[in-house]
């Protein structure tokens, strides 16, 4: 299972994103394999796209509606009952001295618990993922 972080989806959606070409190449390399994202990534994706639209003075409604349509093509894994993992997530944030955020800690936990391959442009998240997988 391949799990993609929100920054890849954002880069695919936003042709002005610094990682856009890299995201397109990554998805081409993945080919026919199914990719997944977590429901918590949607929080970041919608927030970042809305903020970028406001900053660039684009019509947020159009972009967000397009994003909603794209969402129907995503394989979303809905993270349920985050309350039960809250302490573990906060512990990971503290352990990494804040290098990964709350959502990234959830992504990391999901990948490790489910043996998922993580794809992200976030160097801190990938570093932590690779370190923990080695141990």
C-alpha positions as CSV (number, residue, x, y, z in Angstrom):
1,X,0.0,0.0,0.0
2,X,1.3,3.4,-0.9
3,X,0.1,6.4,1.2
4,X,0.7,9.9,-0.2
5,X,1.0,13.0,1.9
6,X,-1.1,16.1,1.3
7,X,1.8,18.0,-0.1
8,X,1.9,15.7,-3.1
9,X,-1.8,16.1,-3.8
10,X,-1.5,19.9,-3.3
11,X,1.4,20.0,-5.8
12,X,-0.5,18.0,-8.3
13,X,-3.5,20.3,-8.0
14,X,-1.5,23.6,-8.0
15,X,0.5,23.9,-11.2
16,X,2.4,26.8,-9.6
17,X,3.5,24.7,-6.7
18,X,7.3,24.3,-6.5
19,X,6.9,20.5,-6.4
20,X,4.3,20.2,-9.2
21,X,6.6,18.6,-11.8
22,X,8.1,16.3,-9.1
23,X,4.6,15.2,-8.0
24,X,3.6,14.5,-11.6
25,X,6.8,12.4,-12.1
26,X,6.1,10.6,-8.8
27,X,2.6,9.5,-9.9
28,X,3.9,8.5,-13.3
29,X,6.5,6.3,-11.6
30,X,3.9,4.8,-9.3
31,X,2.0,3.8,-12.4
32,X,-1.1,1.6,-11.9
33,X,-0.5,0.9,-8.2
34,X,-3.3,2.2,-6.0
35,X,-2.4,5.1,-3.8
36,X,-4.2,6.2,-0.7
37,X,-4.4,9.2,1.5
38,X,-5.8,9.7,5.0
39,X,-8.9,11.7,5.9
40,X,-6.7,14.0,8.0
41,X,-4.8,15.0,4.9
42,X,-8.0,16.5,3.6
43,X,-7.8,19.1,6.4
44,X,-4.4,20.3,5.1
45,X,-5.3,20.0,1.4
46,X,-8.5,22.1,1.6
47,X,-6.9,24.6,4.0
48,X,-3.8,25.1,1.8
49,X,-5.7,25.4,-1.5
50,X,-8.1,27.9,0.1
51,X,-5.2,30.0,1.5
52,X,-3.3,30.0,-1.8
53,X,-6.5,31.1,-3.7
54,X,-7.0,34.0,-1.3
55,X,-3.3,35.0,-1.6
56,X,-3.4,34.8,-5.4
57,X,-6.8,36.5,-5.5
58,X,-8.4,33.5,-7.3
59,X,-12.0,32.5,-6.9
60,X,-11.8,30.0,-4.0
61,X,-15.2,28.5,-4.8
62,X,-14.1,27.3,-8.2
63,X,-10.8,25.8,-6.9
64,X,-12.5,24.2,-3.9
65,X,-15.2,22.7,-6.1
66,X,-12.6,21.3,-8.5
67,X,-10.8,19.9,-5.4
68,X,-14.0,18.3,-4.3
69,X,-14.4,16.6,-7.7
70,X,-10.8,15.4,-7.5
71,X,-11.5,14.0,-4.1
72,X,-14.0,11.5,-5.6
73,X,-11.0,9.9,-7.4
74,X,-8.9,9.6,-4.2
75,X,-8.7,6.5,-2.2
76,X,-9.4,8.0,1.3
77,X,-8.8,6.0,4.4
78,X,-10.9,7.6,7.1
79,X,-9.1,7.8,10.4
80,X,-11.6,7.1,13.1
81,X,-11.5,7.9,16.8
82,X,-8.4,10.0,17.0
83,X,-9.1,10.4,20.7
84,X,-7.7,6.9,21.4
85,X,-4.3,7.8,19.8
86,X,-4.0,11.4,20.9
87,X,-1.4,10.8,23.6
88,X,0.7,8.7,21.3
89,X,0.5,11.4,18.6
90,X,1.5,14.2,21.1
91,X,4.4,12.0,22.4
92,X,5.7,11.6,18.8
93,X,5.6,15.4,18.3
94,X,7.5,15.9,21.5
95,X,10.0,13.2,20.7
96,X,10.7,14.8,17.3
97,X,11.0,18.2,19.0
98,X,8.2,19.5,16.9
99,X,9.8,18.5,13.6
100,X,6.6,16.7,12.6
101,X,3.1,18.1,13.3
102,X,0.0,16.5,14.6
103,X,-1.3,15.4,11.2
104,X,2.1,14.1,10.2
105,X,2.3,12.1,13.4
106,X,-1.0,10.5,12.5
107,X,0.2,9.7,9.0
108,X,3.4,8.2,10.4
109,X,1.5,6.0,12.9
110,X,-0.8,4.8,10.2
111,X,2.0,3.9,7.9
112,X,4.0,2.0,10.6
113,X,0.9,0.2,11.9
114,X,-0.2,-0.9,8.5
115,X,3.2,-1.4,6.7
116,X,2.3,1.3,4.2
117,X,4.9,2.9,2.0
118,X,4.9,6.7,2.6
119,X,5.5,9.2,-0.1
120,X,5.9,12.8,0.9
121,X,8.0,15.9,0.0
122,X,8.3,16.7,3.8
123,X,11.9,15.9,4.6
124,X,11.3,15.7,8.4
125,X,8.4,13.3,8.0
126,X,10.3,11.1,5.6
127,X,13.4,11.1,7.8
128,X,11.3,10.0,10.8
129,X,9.5,7.4,8.8
130,X,12.8,5.9,7.5
131,X,14.4,6.0,11.0
132,X,11.5,4.3,12.7
133,X,11.2,1.6,9.9
134,X,14.8,0.7,10.3
135,X,14.4,0.0,14.0
